[in-house]
């Protein structure tokens, strides 16, 4: 019996981990093929490829980022393959059974590591041990799951991002997060974790992203893993990405991290909000002072890439409060500050209160407005986000921004003003060349020089030199502009 697991990623460089677990833990794994694609592919091309392979079973892993693509596949697949058995699973379908059951033969809820293979055996034997909805529950003994890190998967790391987990579950109960409904964390043994790292590192991947929801919830365990990676792979070129709780660092962890080469580790740190009322309302009992203290220490170490997150639209957070938090977090000097927007996710605690919000009906279910934030204000934040992504998070204007930002009232005011200038000048155009981005930055500053600047000419000359420096640092062979005198300066 031929089975295809359809792995629909959000981008070409991503590689879903779930299909590998499903295949490696099935008794019929030699008859299972993973078809890797992404949402930027024509769904008709995927259907044509499935038709050419003539599978008996098609299984699809469903997530918020691919569910619209999946819906198109489900709508048409039985026209191409009338006798195929269709299995879906994943977070997005687990909380919306009634919508998908008419289109599929089986829907797996929970963790499908073992029940998927059992279902395939059932289909092949023509027996009926399962109903249409199958609850895999959770796997208690994670070491009992066969490792998904095959040679085939690990070799993808030469050009794509590889994913790995050392735990499942989350110790926190953030109301906006899909993991907040289950507190219990289960762990792979350290021995198993180290074995999996060795399998991945045999192929020298560019980046390994850990999908643990809070990697450092167990500080001693996390420190042990960091030390293992430093001791064994510090001289390699792989980057390891972790989601970290910013308040959960201790002196031993800092001491170990200080020995890592620059670029070995990348931390994603979700601050989400500085508003204490907001944090309490969403179930985050964060110590903001400790968070800032730890972020400052990490920044001073200067060997770990720091990515921080804020979420706009959380309860009790209005525009003024969010801007204060934005400026405060920007002052922590992380290499990337992601300005995200609240999504009311299926299965999250916040979904039970979604009538309080105006929410998009289509994925990713992003808010349109809240009782505290109007749509006009959200659009303002998106203008700021556009400039933030282009100029700060891209890492292409490091020297220019270090020079400019101290002269402006606040980072938010600067990025919103720059974003509005781009919007007014270029409309909704998304693709803007590197040299044009330099033009836009220089022209915006020239038209909005702070009152505190006494020598406008010297200020612009300095900016001109720094933009050229940033432009060259990004690998551009030619200068952005050769002569300052070629620019019209008021």
N, C-alpha and C positions, 0 to 999 in steps of 0.2 A: 504493500500500500504506500503510495507516494504522498508525502506531506510536505507542504511548503509553509514556512513561517514567514509572514510578510513583516519585515522590519522597516517601518516608515519613520525616518529621522527628521528632525527639523532642519538640518543642514547636511551637506555632503560630508563634512568633517566629523560628524557625530556617529556613534556606533551603539545602538541600543544593546543593553546587557541582557535584558529579559529573554530574548529569543535564544541566547546561548545557554542560559539555565534550562530552558524548556527542552532543548534538543539533547543536551548532555545527560539529562536525568530521565530520558525516555528509553524504554527497552528497544524501540525501533529506530534509534538515532541514525543508523546507517541509511535509512529510507527518508530521512528528514533533511530538507534543504532550506537554508535561510536566504531569502531574496532581499537584499539590501537596497533601499531606495530612500527618497526624501520628498518632502512636500512640494519642492520646486519642480518635480518631475510631472509630466502630463499623466493624469490618472489613466487615460486611455492607453498610454504606452505600457503602464503596469499591467493593465487588464490583458493587453495583447501578449505580454511576456508570460503571464500566468496561463493563458490559453495555449501557448506554444509548449509549455511544460506538462500540460494535461495532468494536474494533480488530482488525487482523490480527496484530499483534505487541504484546506487553506486556513491557517490560524493567523490572527492579527492582534498585535499588542497595541492597545488604545490609550492615548494620553491626550491632554489638553492641546498640545501643539500639533497633533496629527489627526484629531477626530473629524475635522471637516473633510479631510482627504479620505479618511476611512469611510465616511458616509457615502461618498461618491462611489467608492469601490463596492460597498455593500449593495447599493442601489442597482448596480449593473452586473455583478459577478455571475449571477445565475443565468443571465442571458447568454453569457459566453460559455459557462460551464454548468449546465442544468443539474448535473448529478453530484456536484462537488459538495462536500460537507464543510460548513463554515463555522469556525470557532473564534470567538472574541474574548478578550480578557484585558485586565488593566483597570486603573482607577476610574477612567472616564466612563466605562460601561458598567462598572460595579454598582454605581449609584443611580443608574438610569435604565434598569432592566426592561421596563415596558416599552421603551422606545426602540430597543434593538432586537428584542426577542422575535418579532415577526420576520426579521430579515436574516436571522442566523439559526444554525442548528443547535449550537451550544454556547453558553455564556459562563465563563469561569470567574468567580469572585475570589478575592483574597489571593494568597500566594499559590501559584500554580505549579511550583517546581515538580511535585510528584503527581498530582491529579491529572495534569495534562497528558503525561505518558500513559497513565492508567486509562484515560479516556480513549486514546489512540488504540490501545490494545482492545478495548471494548468495541470500537468501531470496526476494527479489522476482524474480530471474531464474530461480529454480527449479534452480539449479546446486548442486553439492555440493563446494565447495572447502574446507569446514571440517568438522572432527569435532564431536562433542558438547561436548568441552572445548577451549576456545581460550585459549592463553596469549599475552596481549598484551605480556608482558615489561615493559620500561621504555622510555620515550621518551628518547632521548639529547639531541636538540635540542628543548628546551622551546619555543623561539620558533617552531618549526614548527607548534605547536598553535594553532588559531584561538581567539582570546579568547572566553571564555564570558560576558563582561560586556556583555550586550546591554541595550538600553533597557528591555526588559521586566523583566530581572532587576534592574537598577539602581533602577528605580522602586519595587521592593519595600522599599528601604531607608527609606522614609518611616515604615513601621510594623514592619519586621522587621530582623533582623541580617543583614548581608551578609558573605560570606566571600571571601577572596582569598589567593593564594599567590604568593610570589616565588621559592621553591625547592621541590624535592621531595627526600625522603630525609633522613637524619639522620647526623651525624658520630659519634654515640655508639653504644654497644652495650649499653644498659641491659637486663638480662635479663628484666625484667617488662614491657617495652614492645614493642608489635608492630612498631615501627620499628627495633628494636635488631638485627634480623636483616640489615639492609643499611646499610653505613656510607657508601656513596657518595652525595654530595649533588650534584644537578644544579640549575643556576640559570637562571631567565629573565634575559635581559639587562636591565641597568638601564633602557635605553631602552624596552623592552617593559613593564617594571614601572611606569615613570612614565606610560606611555600608559594602562595599565590603571587606575591611580589616577585619572587624569583622567576616564576614563569613569565611574567610580563617583562621583566628587565632583561631577560635573555635576548630580547629583540630590540632593546634600546629605543623605546617609544619616545616621541617628543613630549607628550603630556599624558599623565594619568590623573583622572579626576575621581576622587573619592566621593561616593554618593551617600555616605553616612550623614544623617540629618544634623547631628551635632557631634563632630568627631571627638572633641575634647571633654565630653560629659564625664568620662572617667579619666581624670587627669593623669594618674599613674600609668594607665594603659596607653594613652595617647603619647606620653613622654617616652615610653618604651619603644613605641613604633617609630617615633621621630629619630630616636637614637639608632635604631636598627637601620633606617634609611640613610642616615648620615654615615654610619660606620661602613655600610656596604656600597652606597651609590653616590657619595658626595662628589666623586670625580667624574661621574657620568653626566650626560647632557639632558637628562629627563627632568621635567618639572612636575611636581606633585601638588595637586590642588585639594584643599580641605575646606569644609564649612565649619567655622569655629564660633563658639559662644565667647564673646569678648571679655566677659567677666571671669571666665574660668581659666585663668593662667596662674601658675605659682612660680616661685623662685627657681625650682628645679627645672621646670619646663623652659623658662627663659634662658637658663644656663645651657641647656642642651641646644636650643634653637640658635643660640649665639655661635655655635660651632658649624652651622650649616653654610655651605658656599652660597653666594648670591645667586638666586634663581632656582635653587633646589625646591623651595617651598613657595606656595601661593595660598594665601588665606582669604576666604570670603567671609566677611564678618557682618552679620545682620544687626545693625543698631535699630533700624526701623522707625524709631521716633524718640525724641527727647522729652515729650510731654508725659509727665508722670500719670496724669489721669488717663491718658490714652493707653499707656503701657499696662496699667492696672486693668483697664477694661478688656484688653485682648489677652490677658493672662500672662504677661511678661513682667516678672518682678525683678527688673534689672536695676543694678546699682550703677547709675549713670557716671558717678565720679570714678568708680573703679574701671568702668569701660574706657573712659577717657585716659585714665592713667596707663592702662595697658596698651591702648592704641598709640599713645605717645612713645612708650618704651619700644614697641615694635617698629615705629617709624624711625626712631633714633638708631636702632640696630642696623637698618638700611640693607638687610640681606634677604628680606622676605617681601614679595609683592603683595600689597594689601588692597583688597577690593571691599569697600564698605557699601551698605545698602540702607536706603530710606524708603518707606512706603507712604505715598500720598493717598489720603482718603480714609485713614483709620478713624475709629470713633473718637469724637471730641477734639479732633485736630483740625483747626481752621487754617486759612492761608497764612496769617501772621505767625502762628505757632510753628507751622511747617518751615517757613522761611528762617525763623530763628534757629531751628534744628539744623537746617541745611548749612547755614553759615558756621554754626558751631562744629558740625562734623567735618566740613571742608577744612576747618582749621587744624584737623588732626593729620592732614597731609598724606592721606592714602593716595595710591597711584590711580585708583579708579573709585568714583563715587557714583553708584547707580541710583538714579532717581526713578523709582518704580511706582506703579499705580496699583491700588488695591484690586484684587480679583476675588470675586466671591465664588470659591471653588466648591465643587460637589463634594459632599461628605464632611466639609469643614463645619465647625460650630457656628461660624458666622453666617452660613447659608440659612440657618434657622431664623435669622433676623433680616433676611435679604429684602423684606418688604420695606425696611427703613431706607433703602438705597435705590437709586435708579441704576440698573445694571444692564449691560449689553446681553442680549439673549443668545448671541453666538459666542463661541470660544474666542478669546480667553476669558469671557465673562467679566470684563473690566468695568469698574464703576463709571457712570456718566455724571452722577452728582451724589452728594451725601447731605444730611442735615447741616453739615458744618462747612461744606465745600461746594460751591456752585460749578456748573459746567464751564462758565466763563473763566473761573479761577483755575480749573483743571487745564483748560486750554493755555492759560498763561504758564502753568508749570511745564506743559509740554514744549512750549517755546524755549524755556530755560533748558529743559532736558536736551533739546536738539543741539544747542550751542555747547552744553556741557560734554556731550558725546563727541562732537567734532573736535573740540579744542583741548579739553582736559583728559577725558577718558581714553582718547586715541593715543595720548602720549607724544603727539607730534609738535606740541608748542610749549614744552616744559620751560625753557628759558624765557620766552616771551611772557608767559603767564606769571612766572615768579617775579618778573619786573613790574608787570602792570597791576596785579591785584592789590598790593598794598596801597596804591593810590586811589582806589575806588572805595565807595561807601561800604560795600559788602560784596562777597563773591556772588550771592544771588542776584543783586542789582546788576553786576557786570554781565553775568551770563544771560540774564533775561534781556538786558538791553542789546547785547550782541545777537542773541537769537531773534529778537524783534527786527533788528536791522537786516539780518539775513532774510527773514520772511518778507519784509517790505521790499527788499532788493531783488530777491530771487524767487519769490512766491513759494510754492510748495515743492520746488525742485529738490530732489533728494541727492542725486549724484552731482557733486561739485568737485572739480579738480583740486589738487593740492595747491597749485599756484593761485587759483581763484580764492581758496580759503585764506591764503595769506593776504590777498588783496582786500577781502572783506574785513579781516581783522584790523588791518592798518587803516582802512577808510573809516571804520566804525570809531576807532580810537581818535583819529584825527578830528572827527566831528563831535567827539564827546570827551575832550581832554578835561580831567578834573580841575576844579578851581584851585586846588592846592599846588598845581604845577606852575612854577614861575617862568621857566624857560621852555616854552612850547617846542621851539626848534630843536633844542638839545634832547628833549623828551622823545620826540619823534625820530630823531637820528638814532638814539639808543634802541628804540623799538625796531627800526629798520634793520639795524645790525643783528639784533637778536632773532628776528624772523628769518633772516638769511641763515643764521647759525642753526636754527631749528630745521629749516628746509634742507640744509645740507646733511644734518644728522639723520634725516629720514631716508638717506640714500639717493637723493636727487643729484644728478651729475652737474647740472647747471645751477647757477644762483637764481633765487627768486627774482631779484632785481639787482642789476650791477651797480647802479649809481643812485644815491639818494636824491641827487639833483633832478633825476628824471621824473620824480613825483612832484605833483603840484602841492606845495605846502603853504597854507595861509599864513 
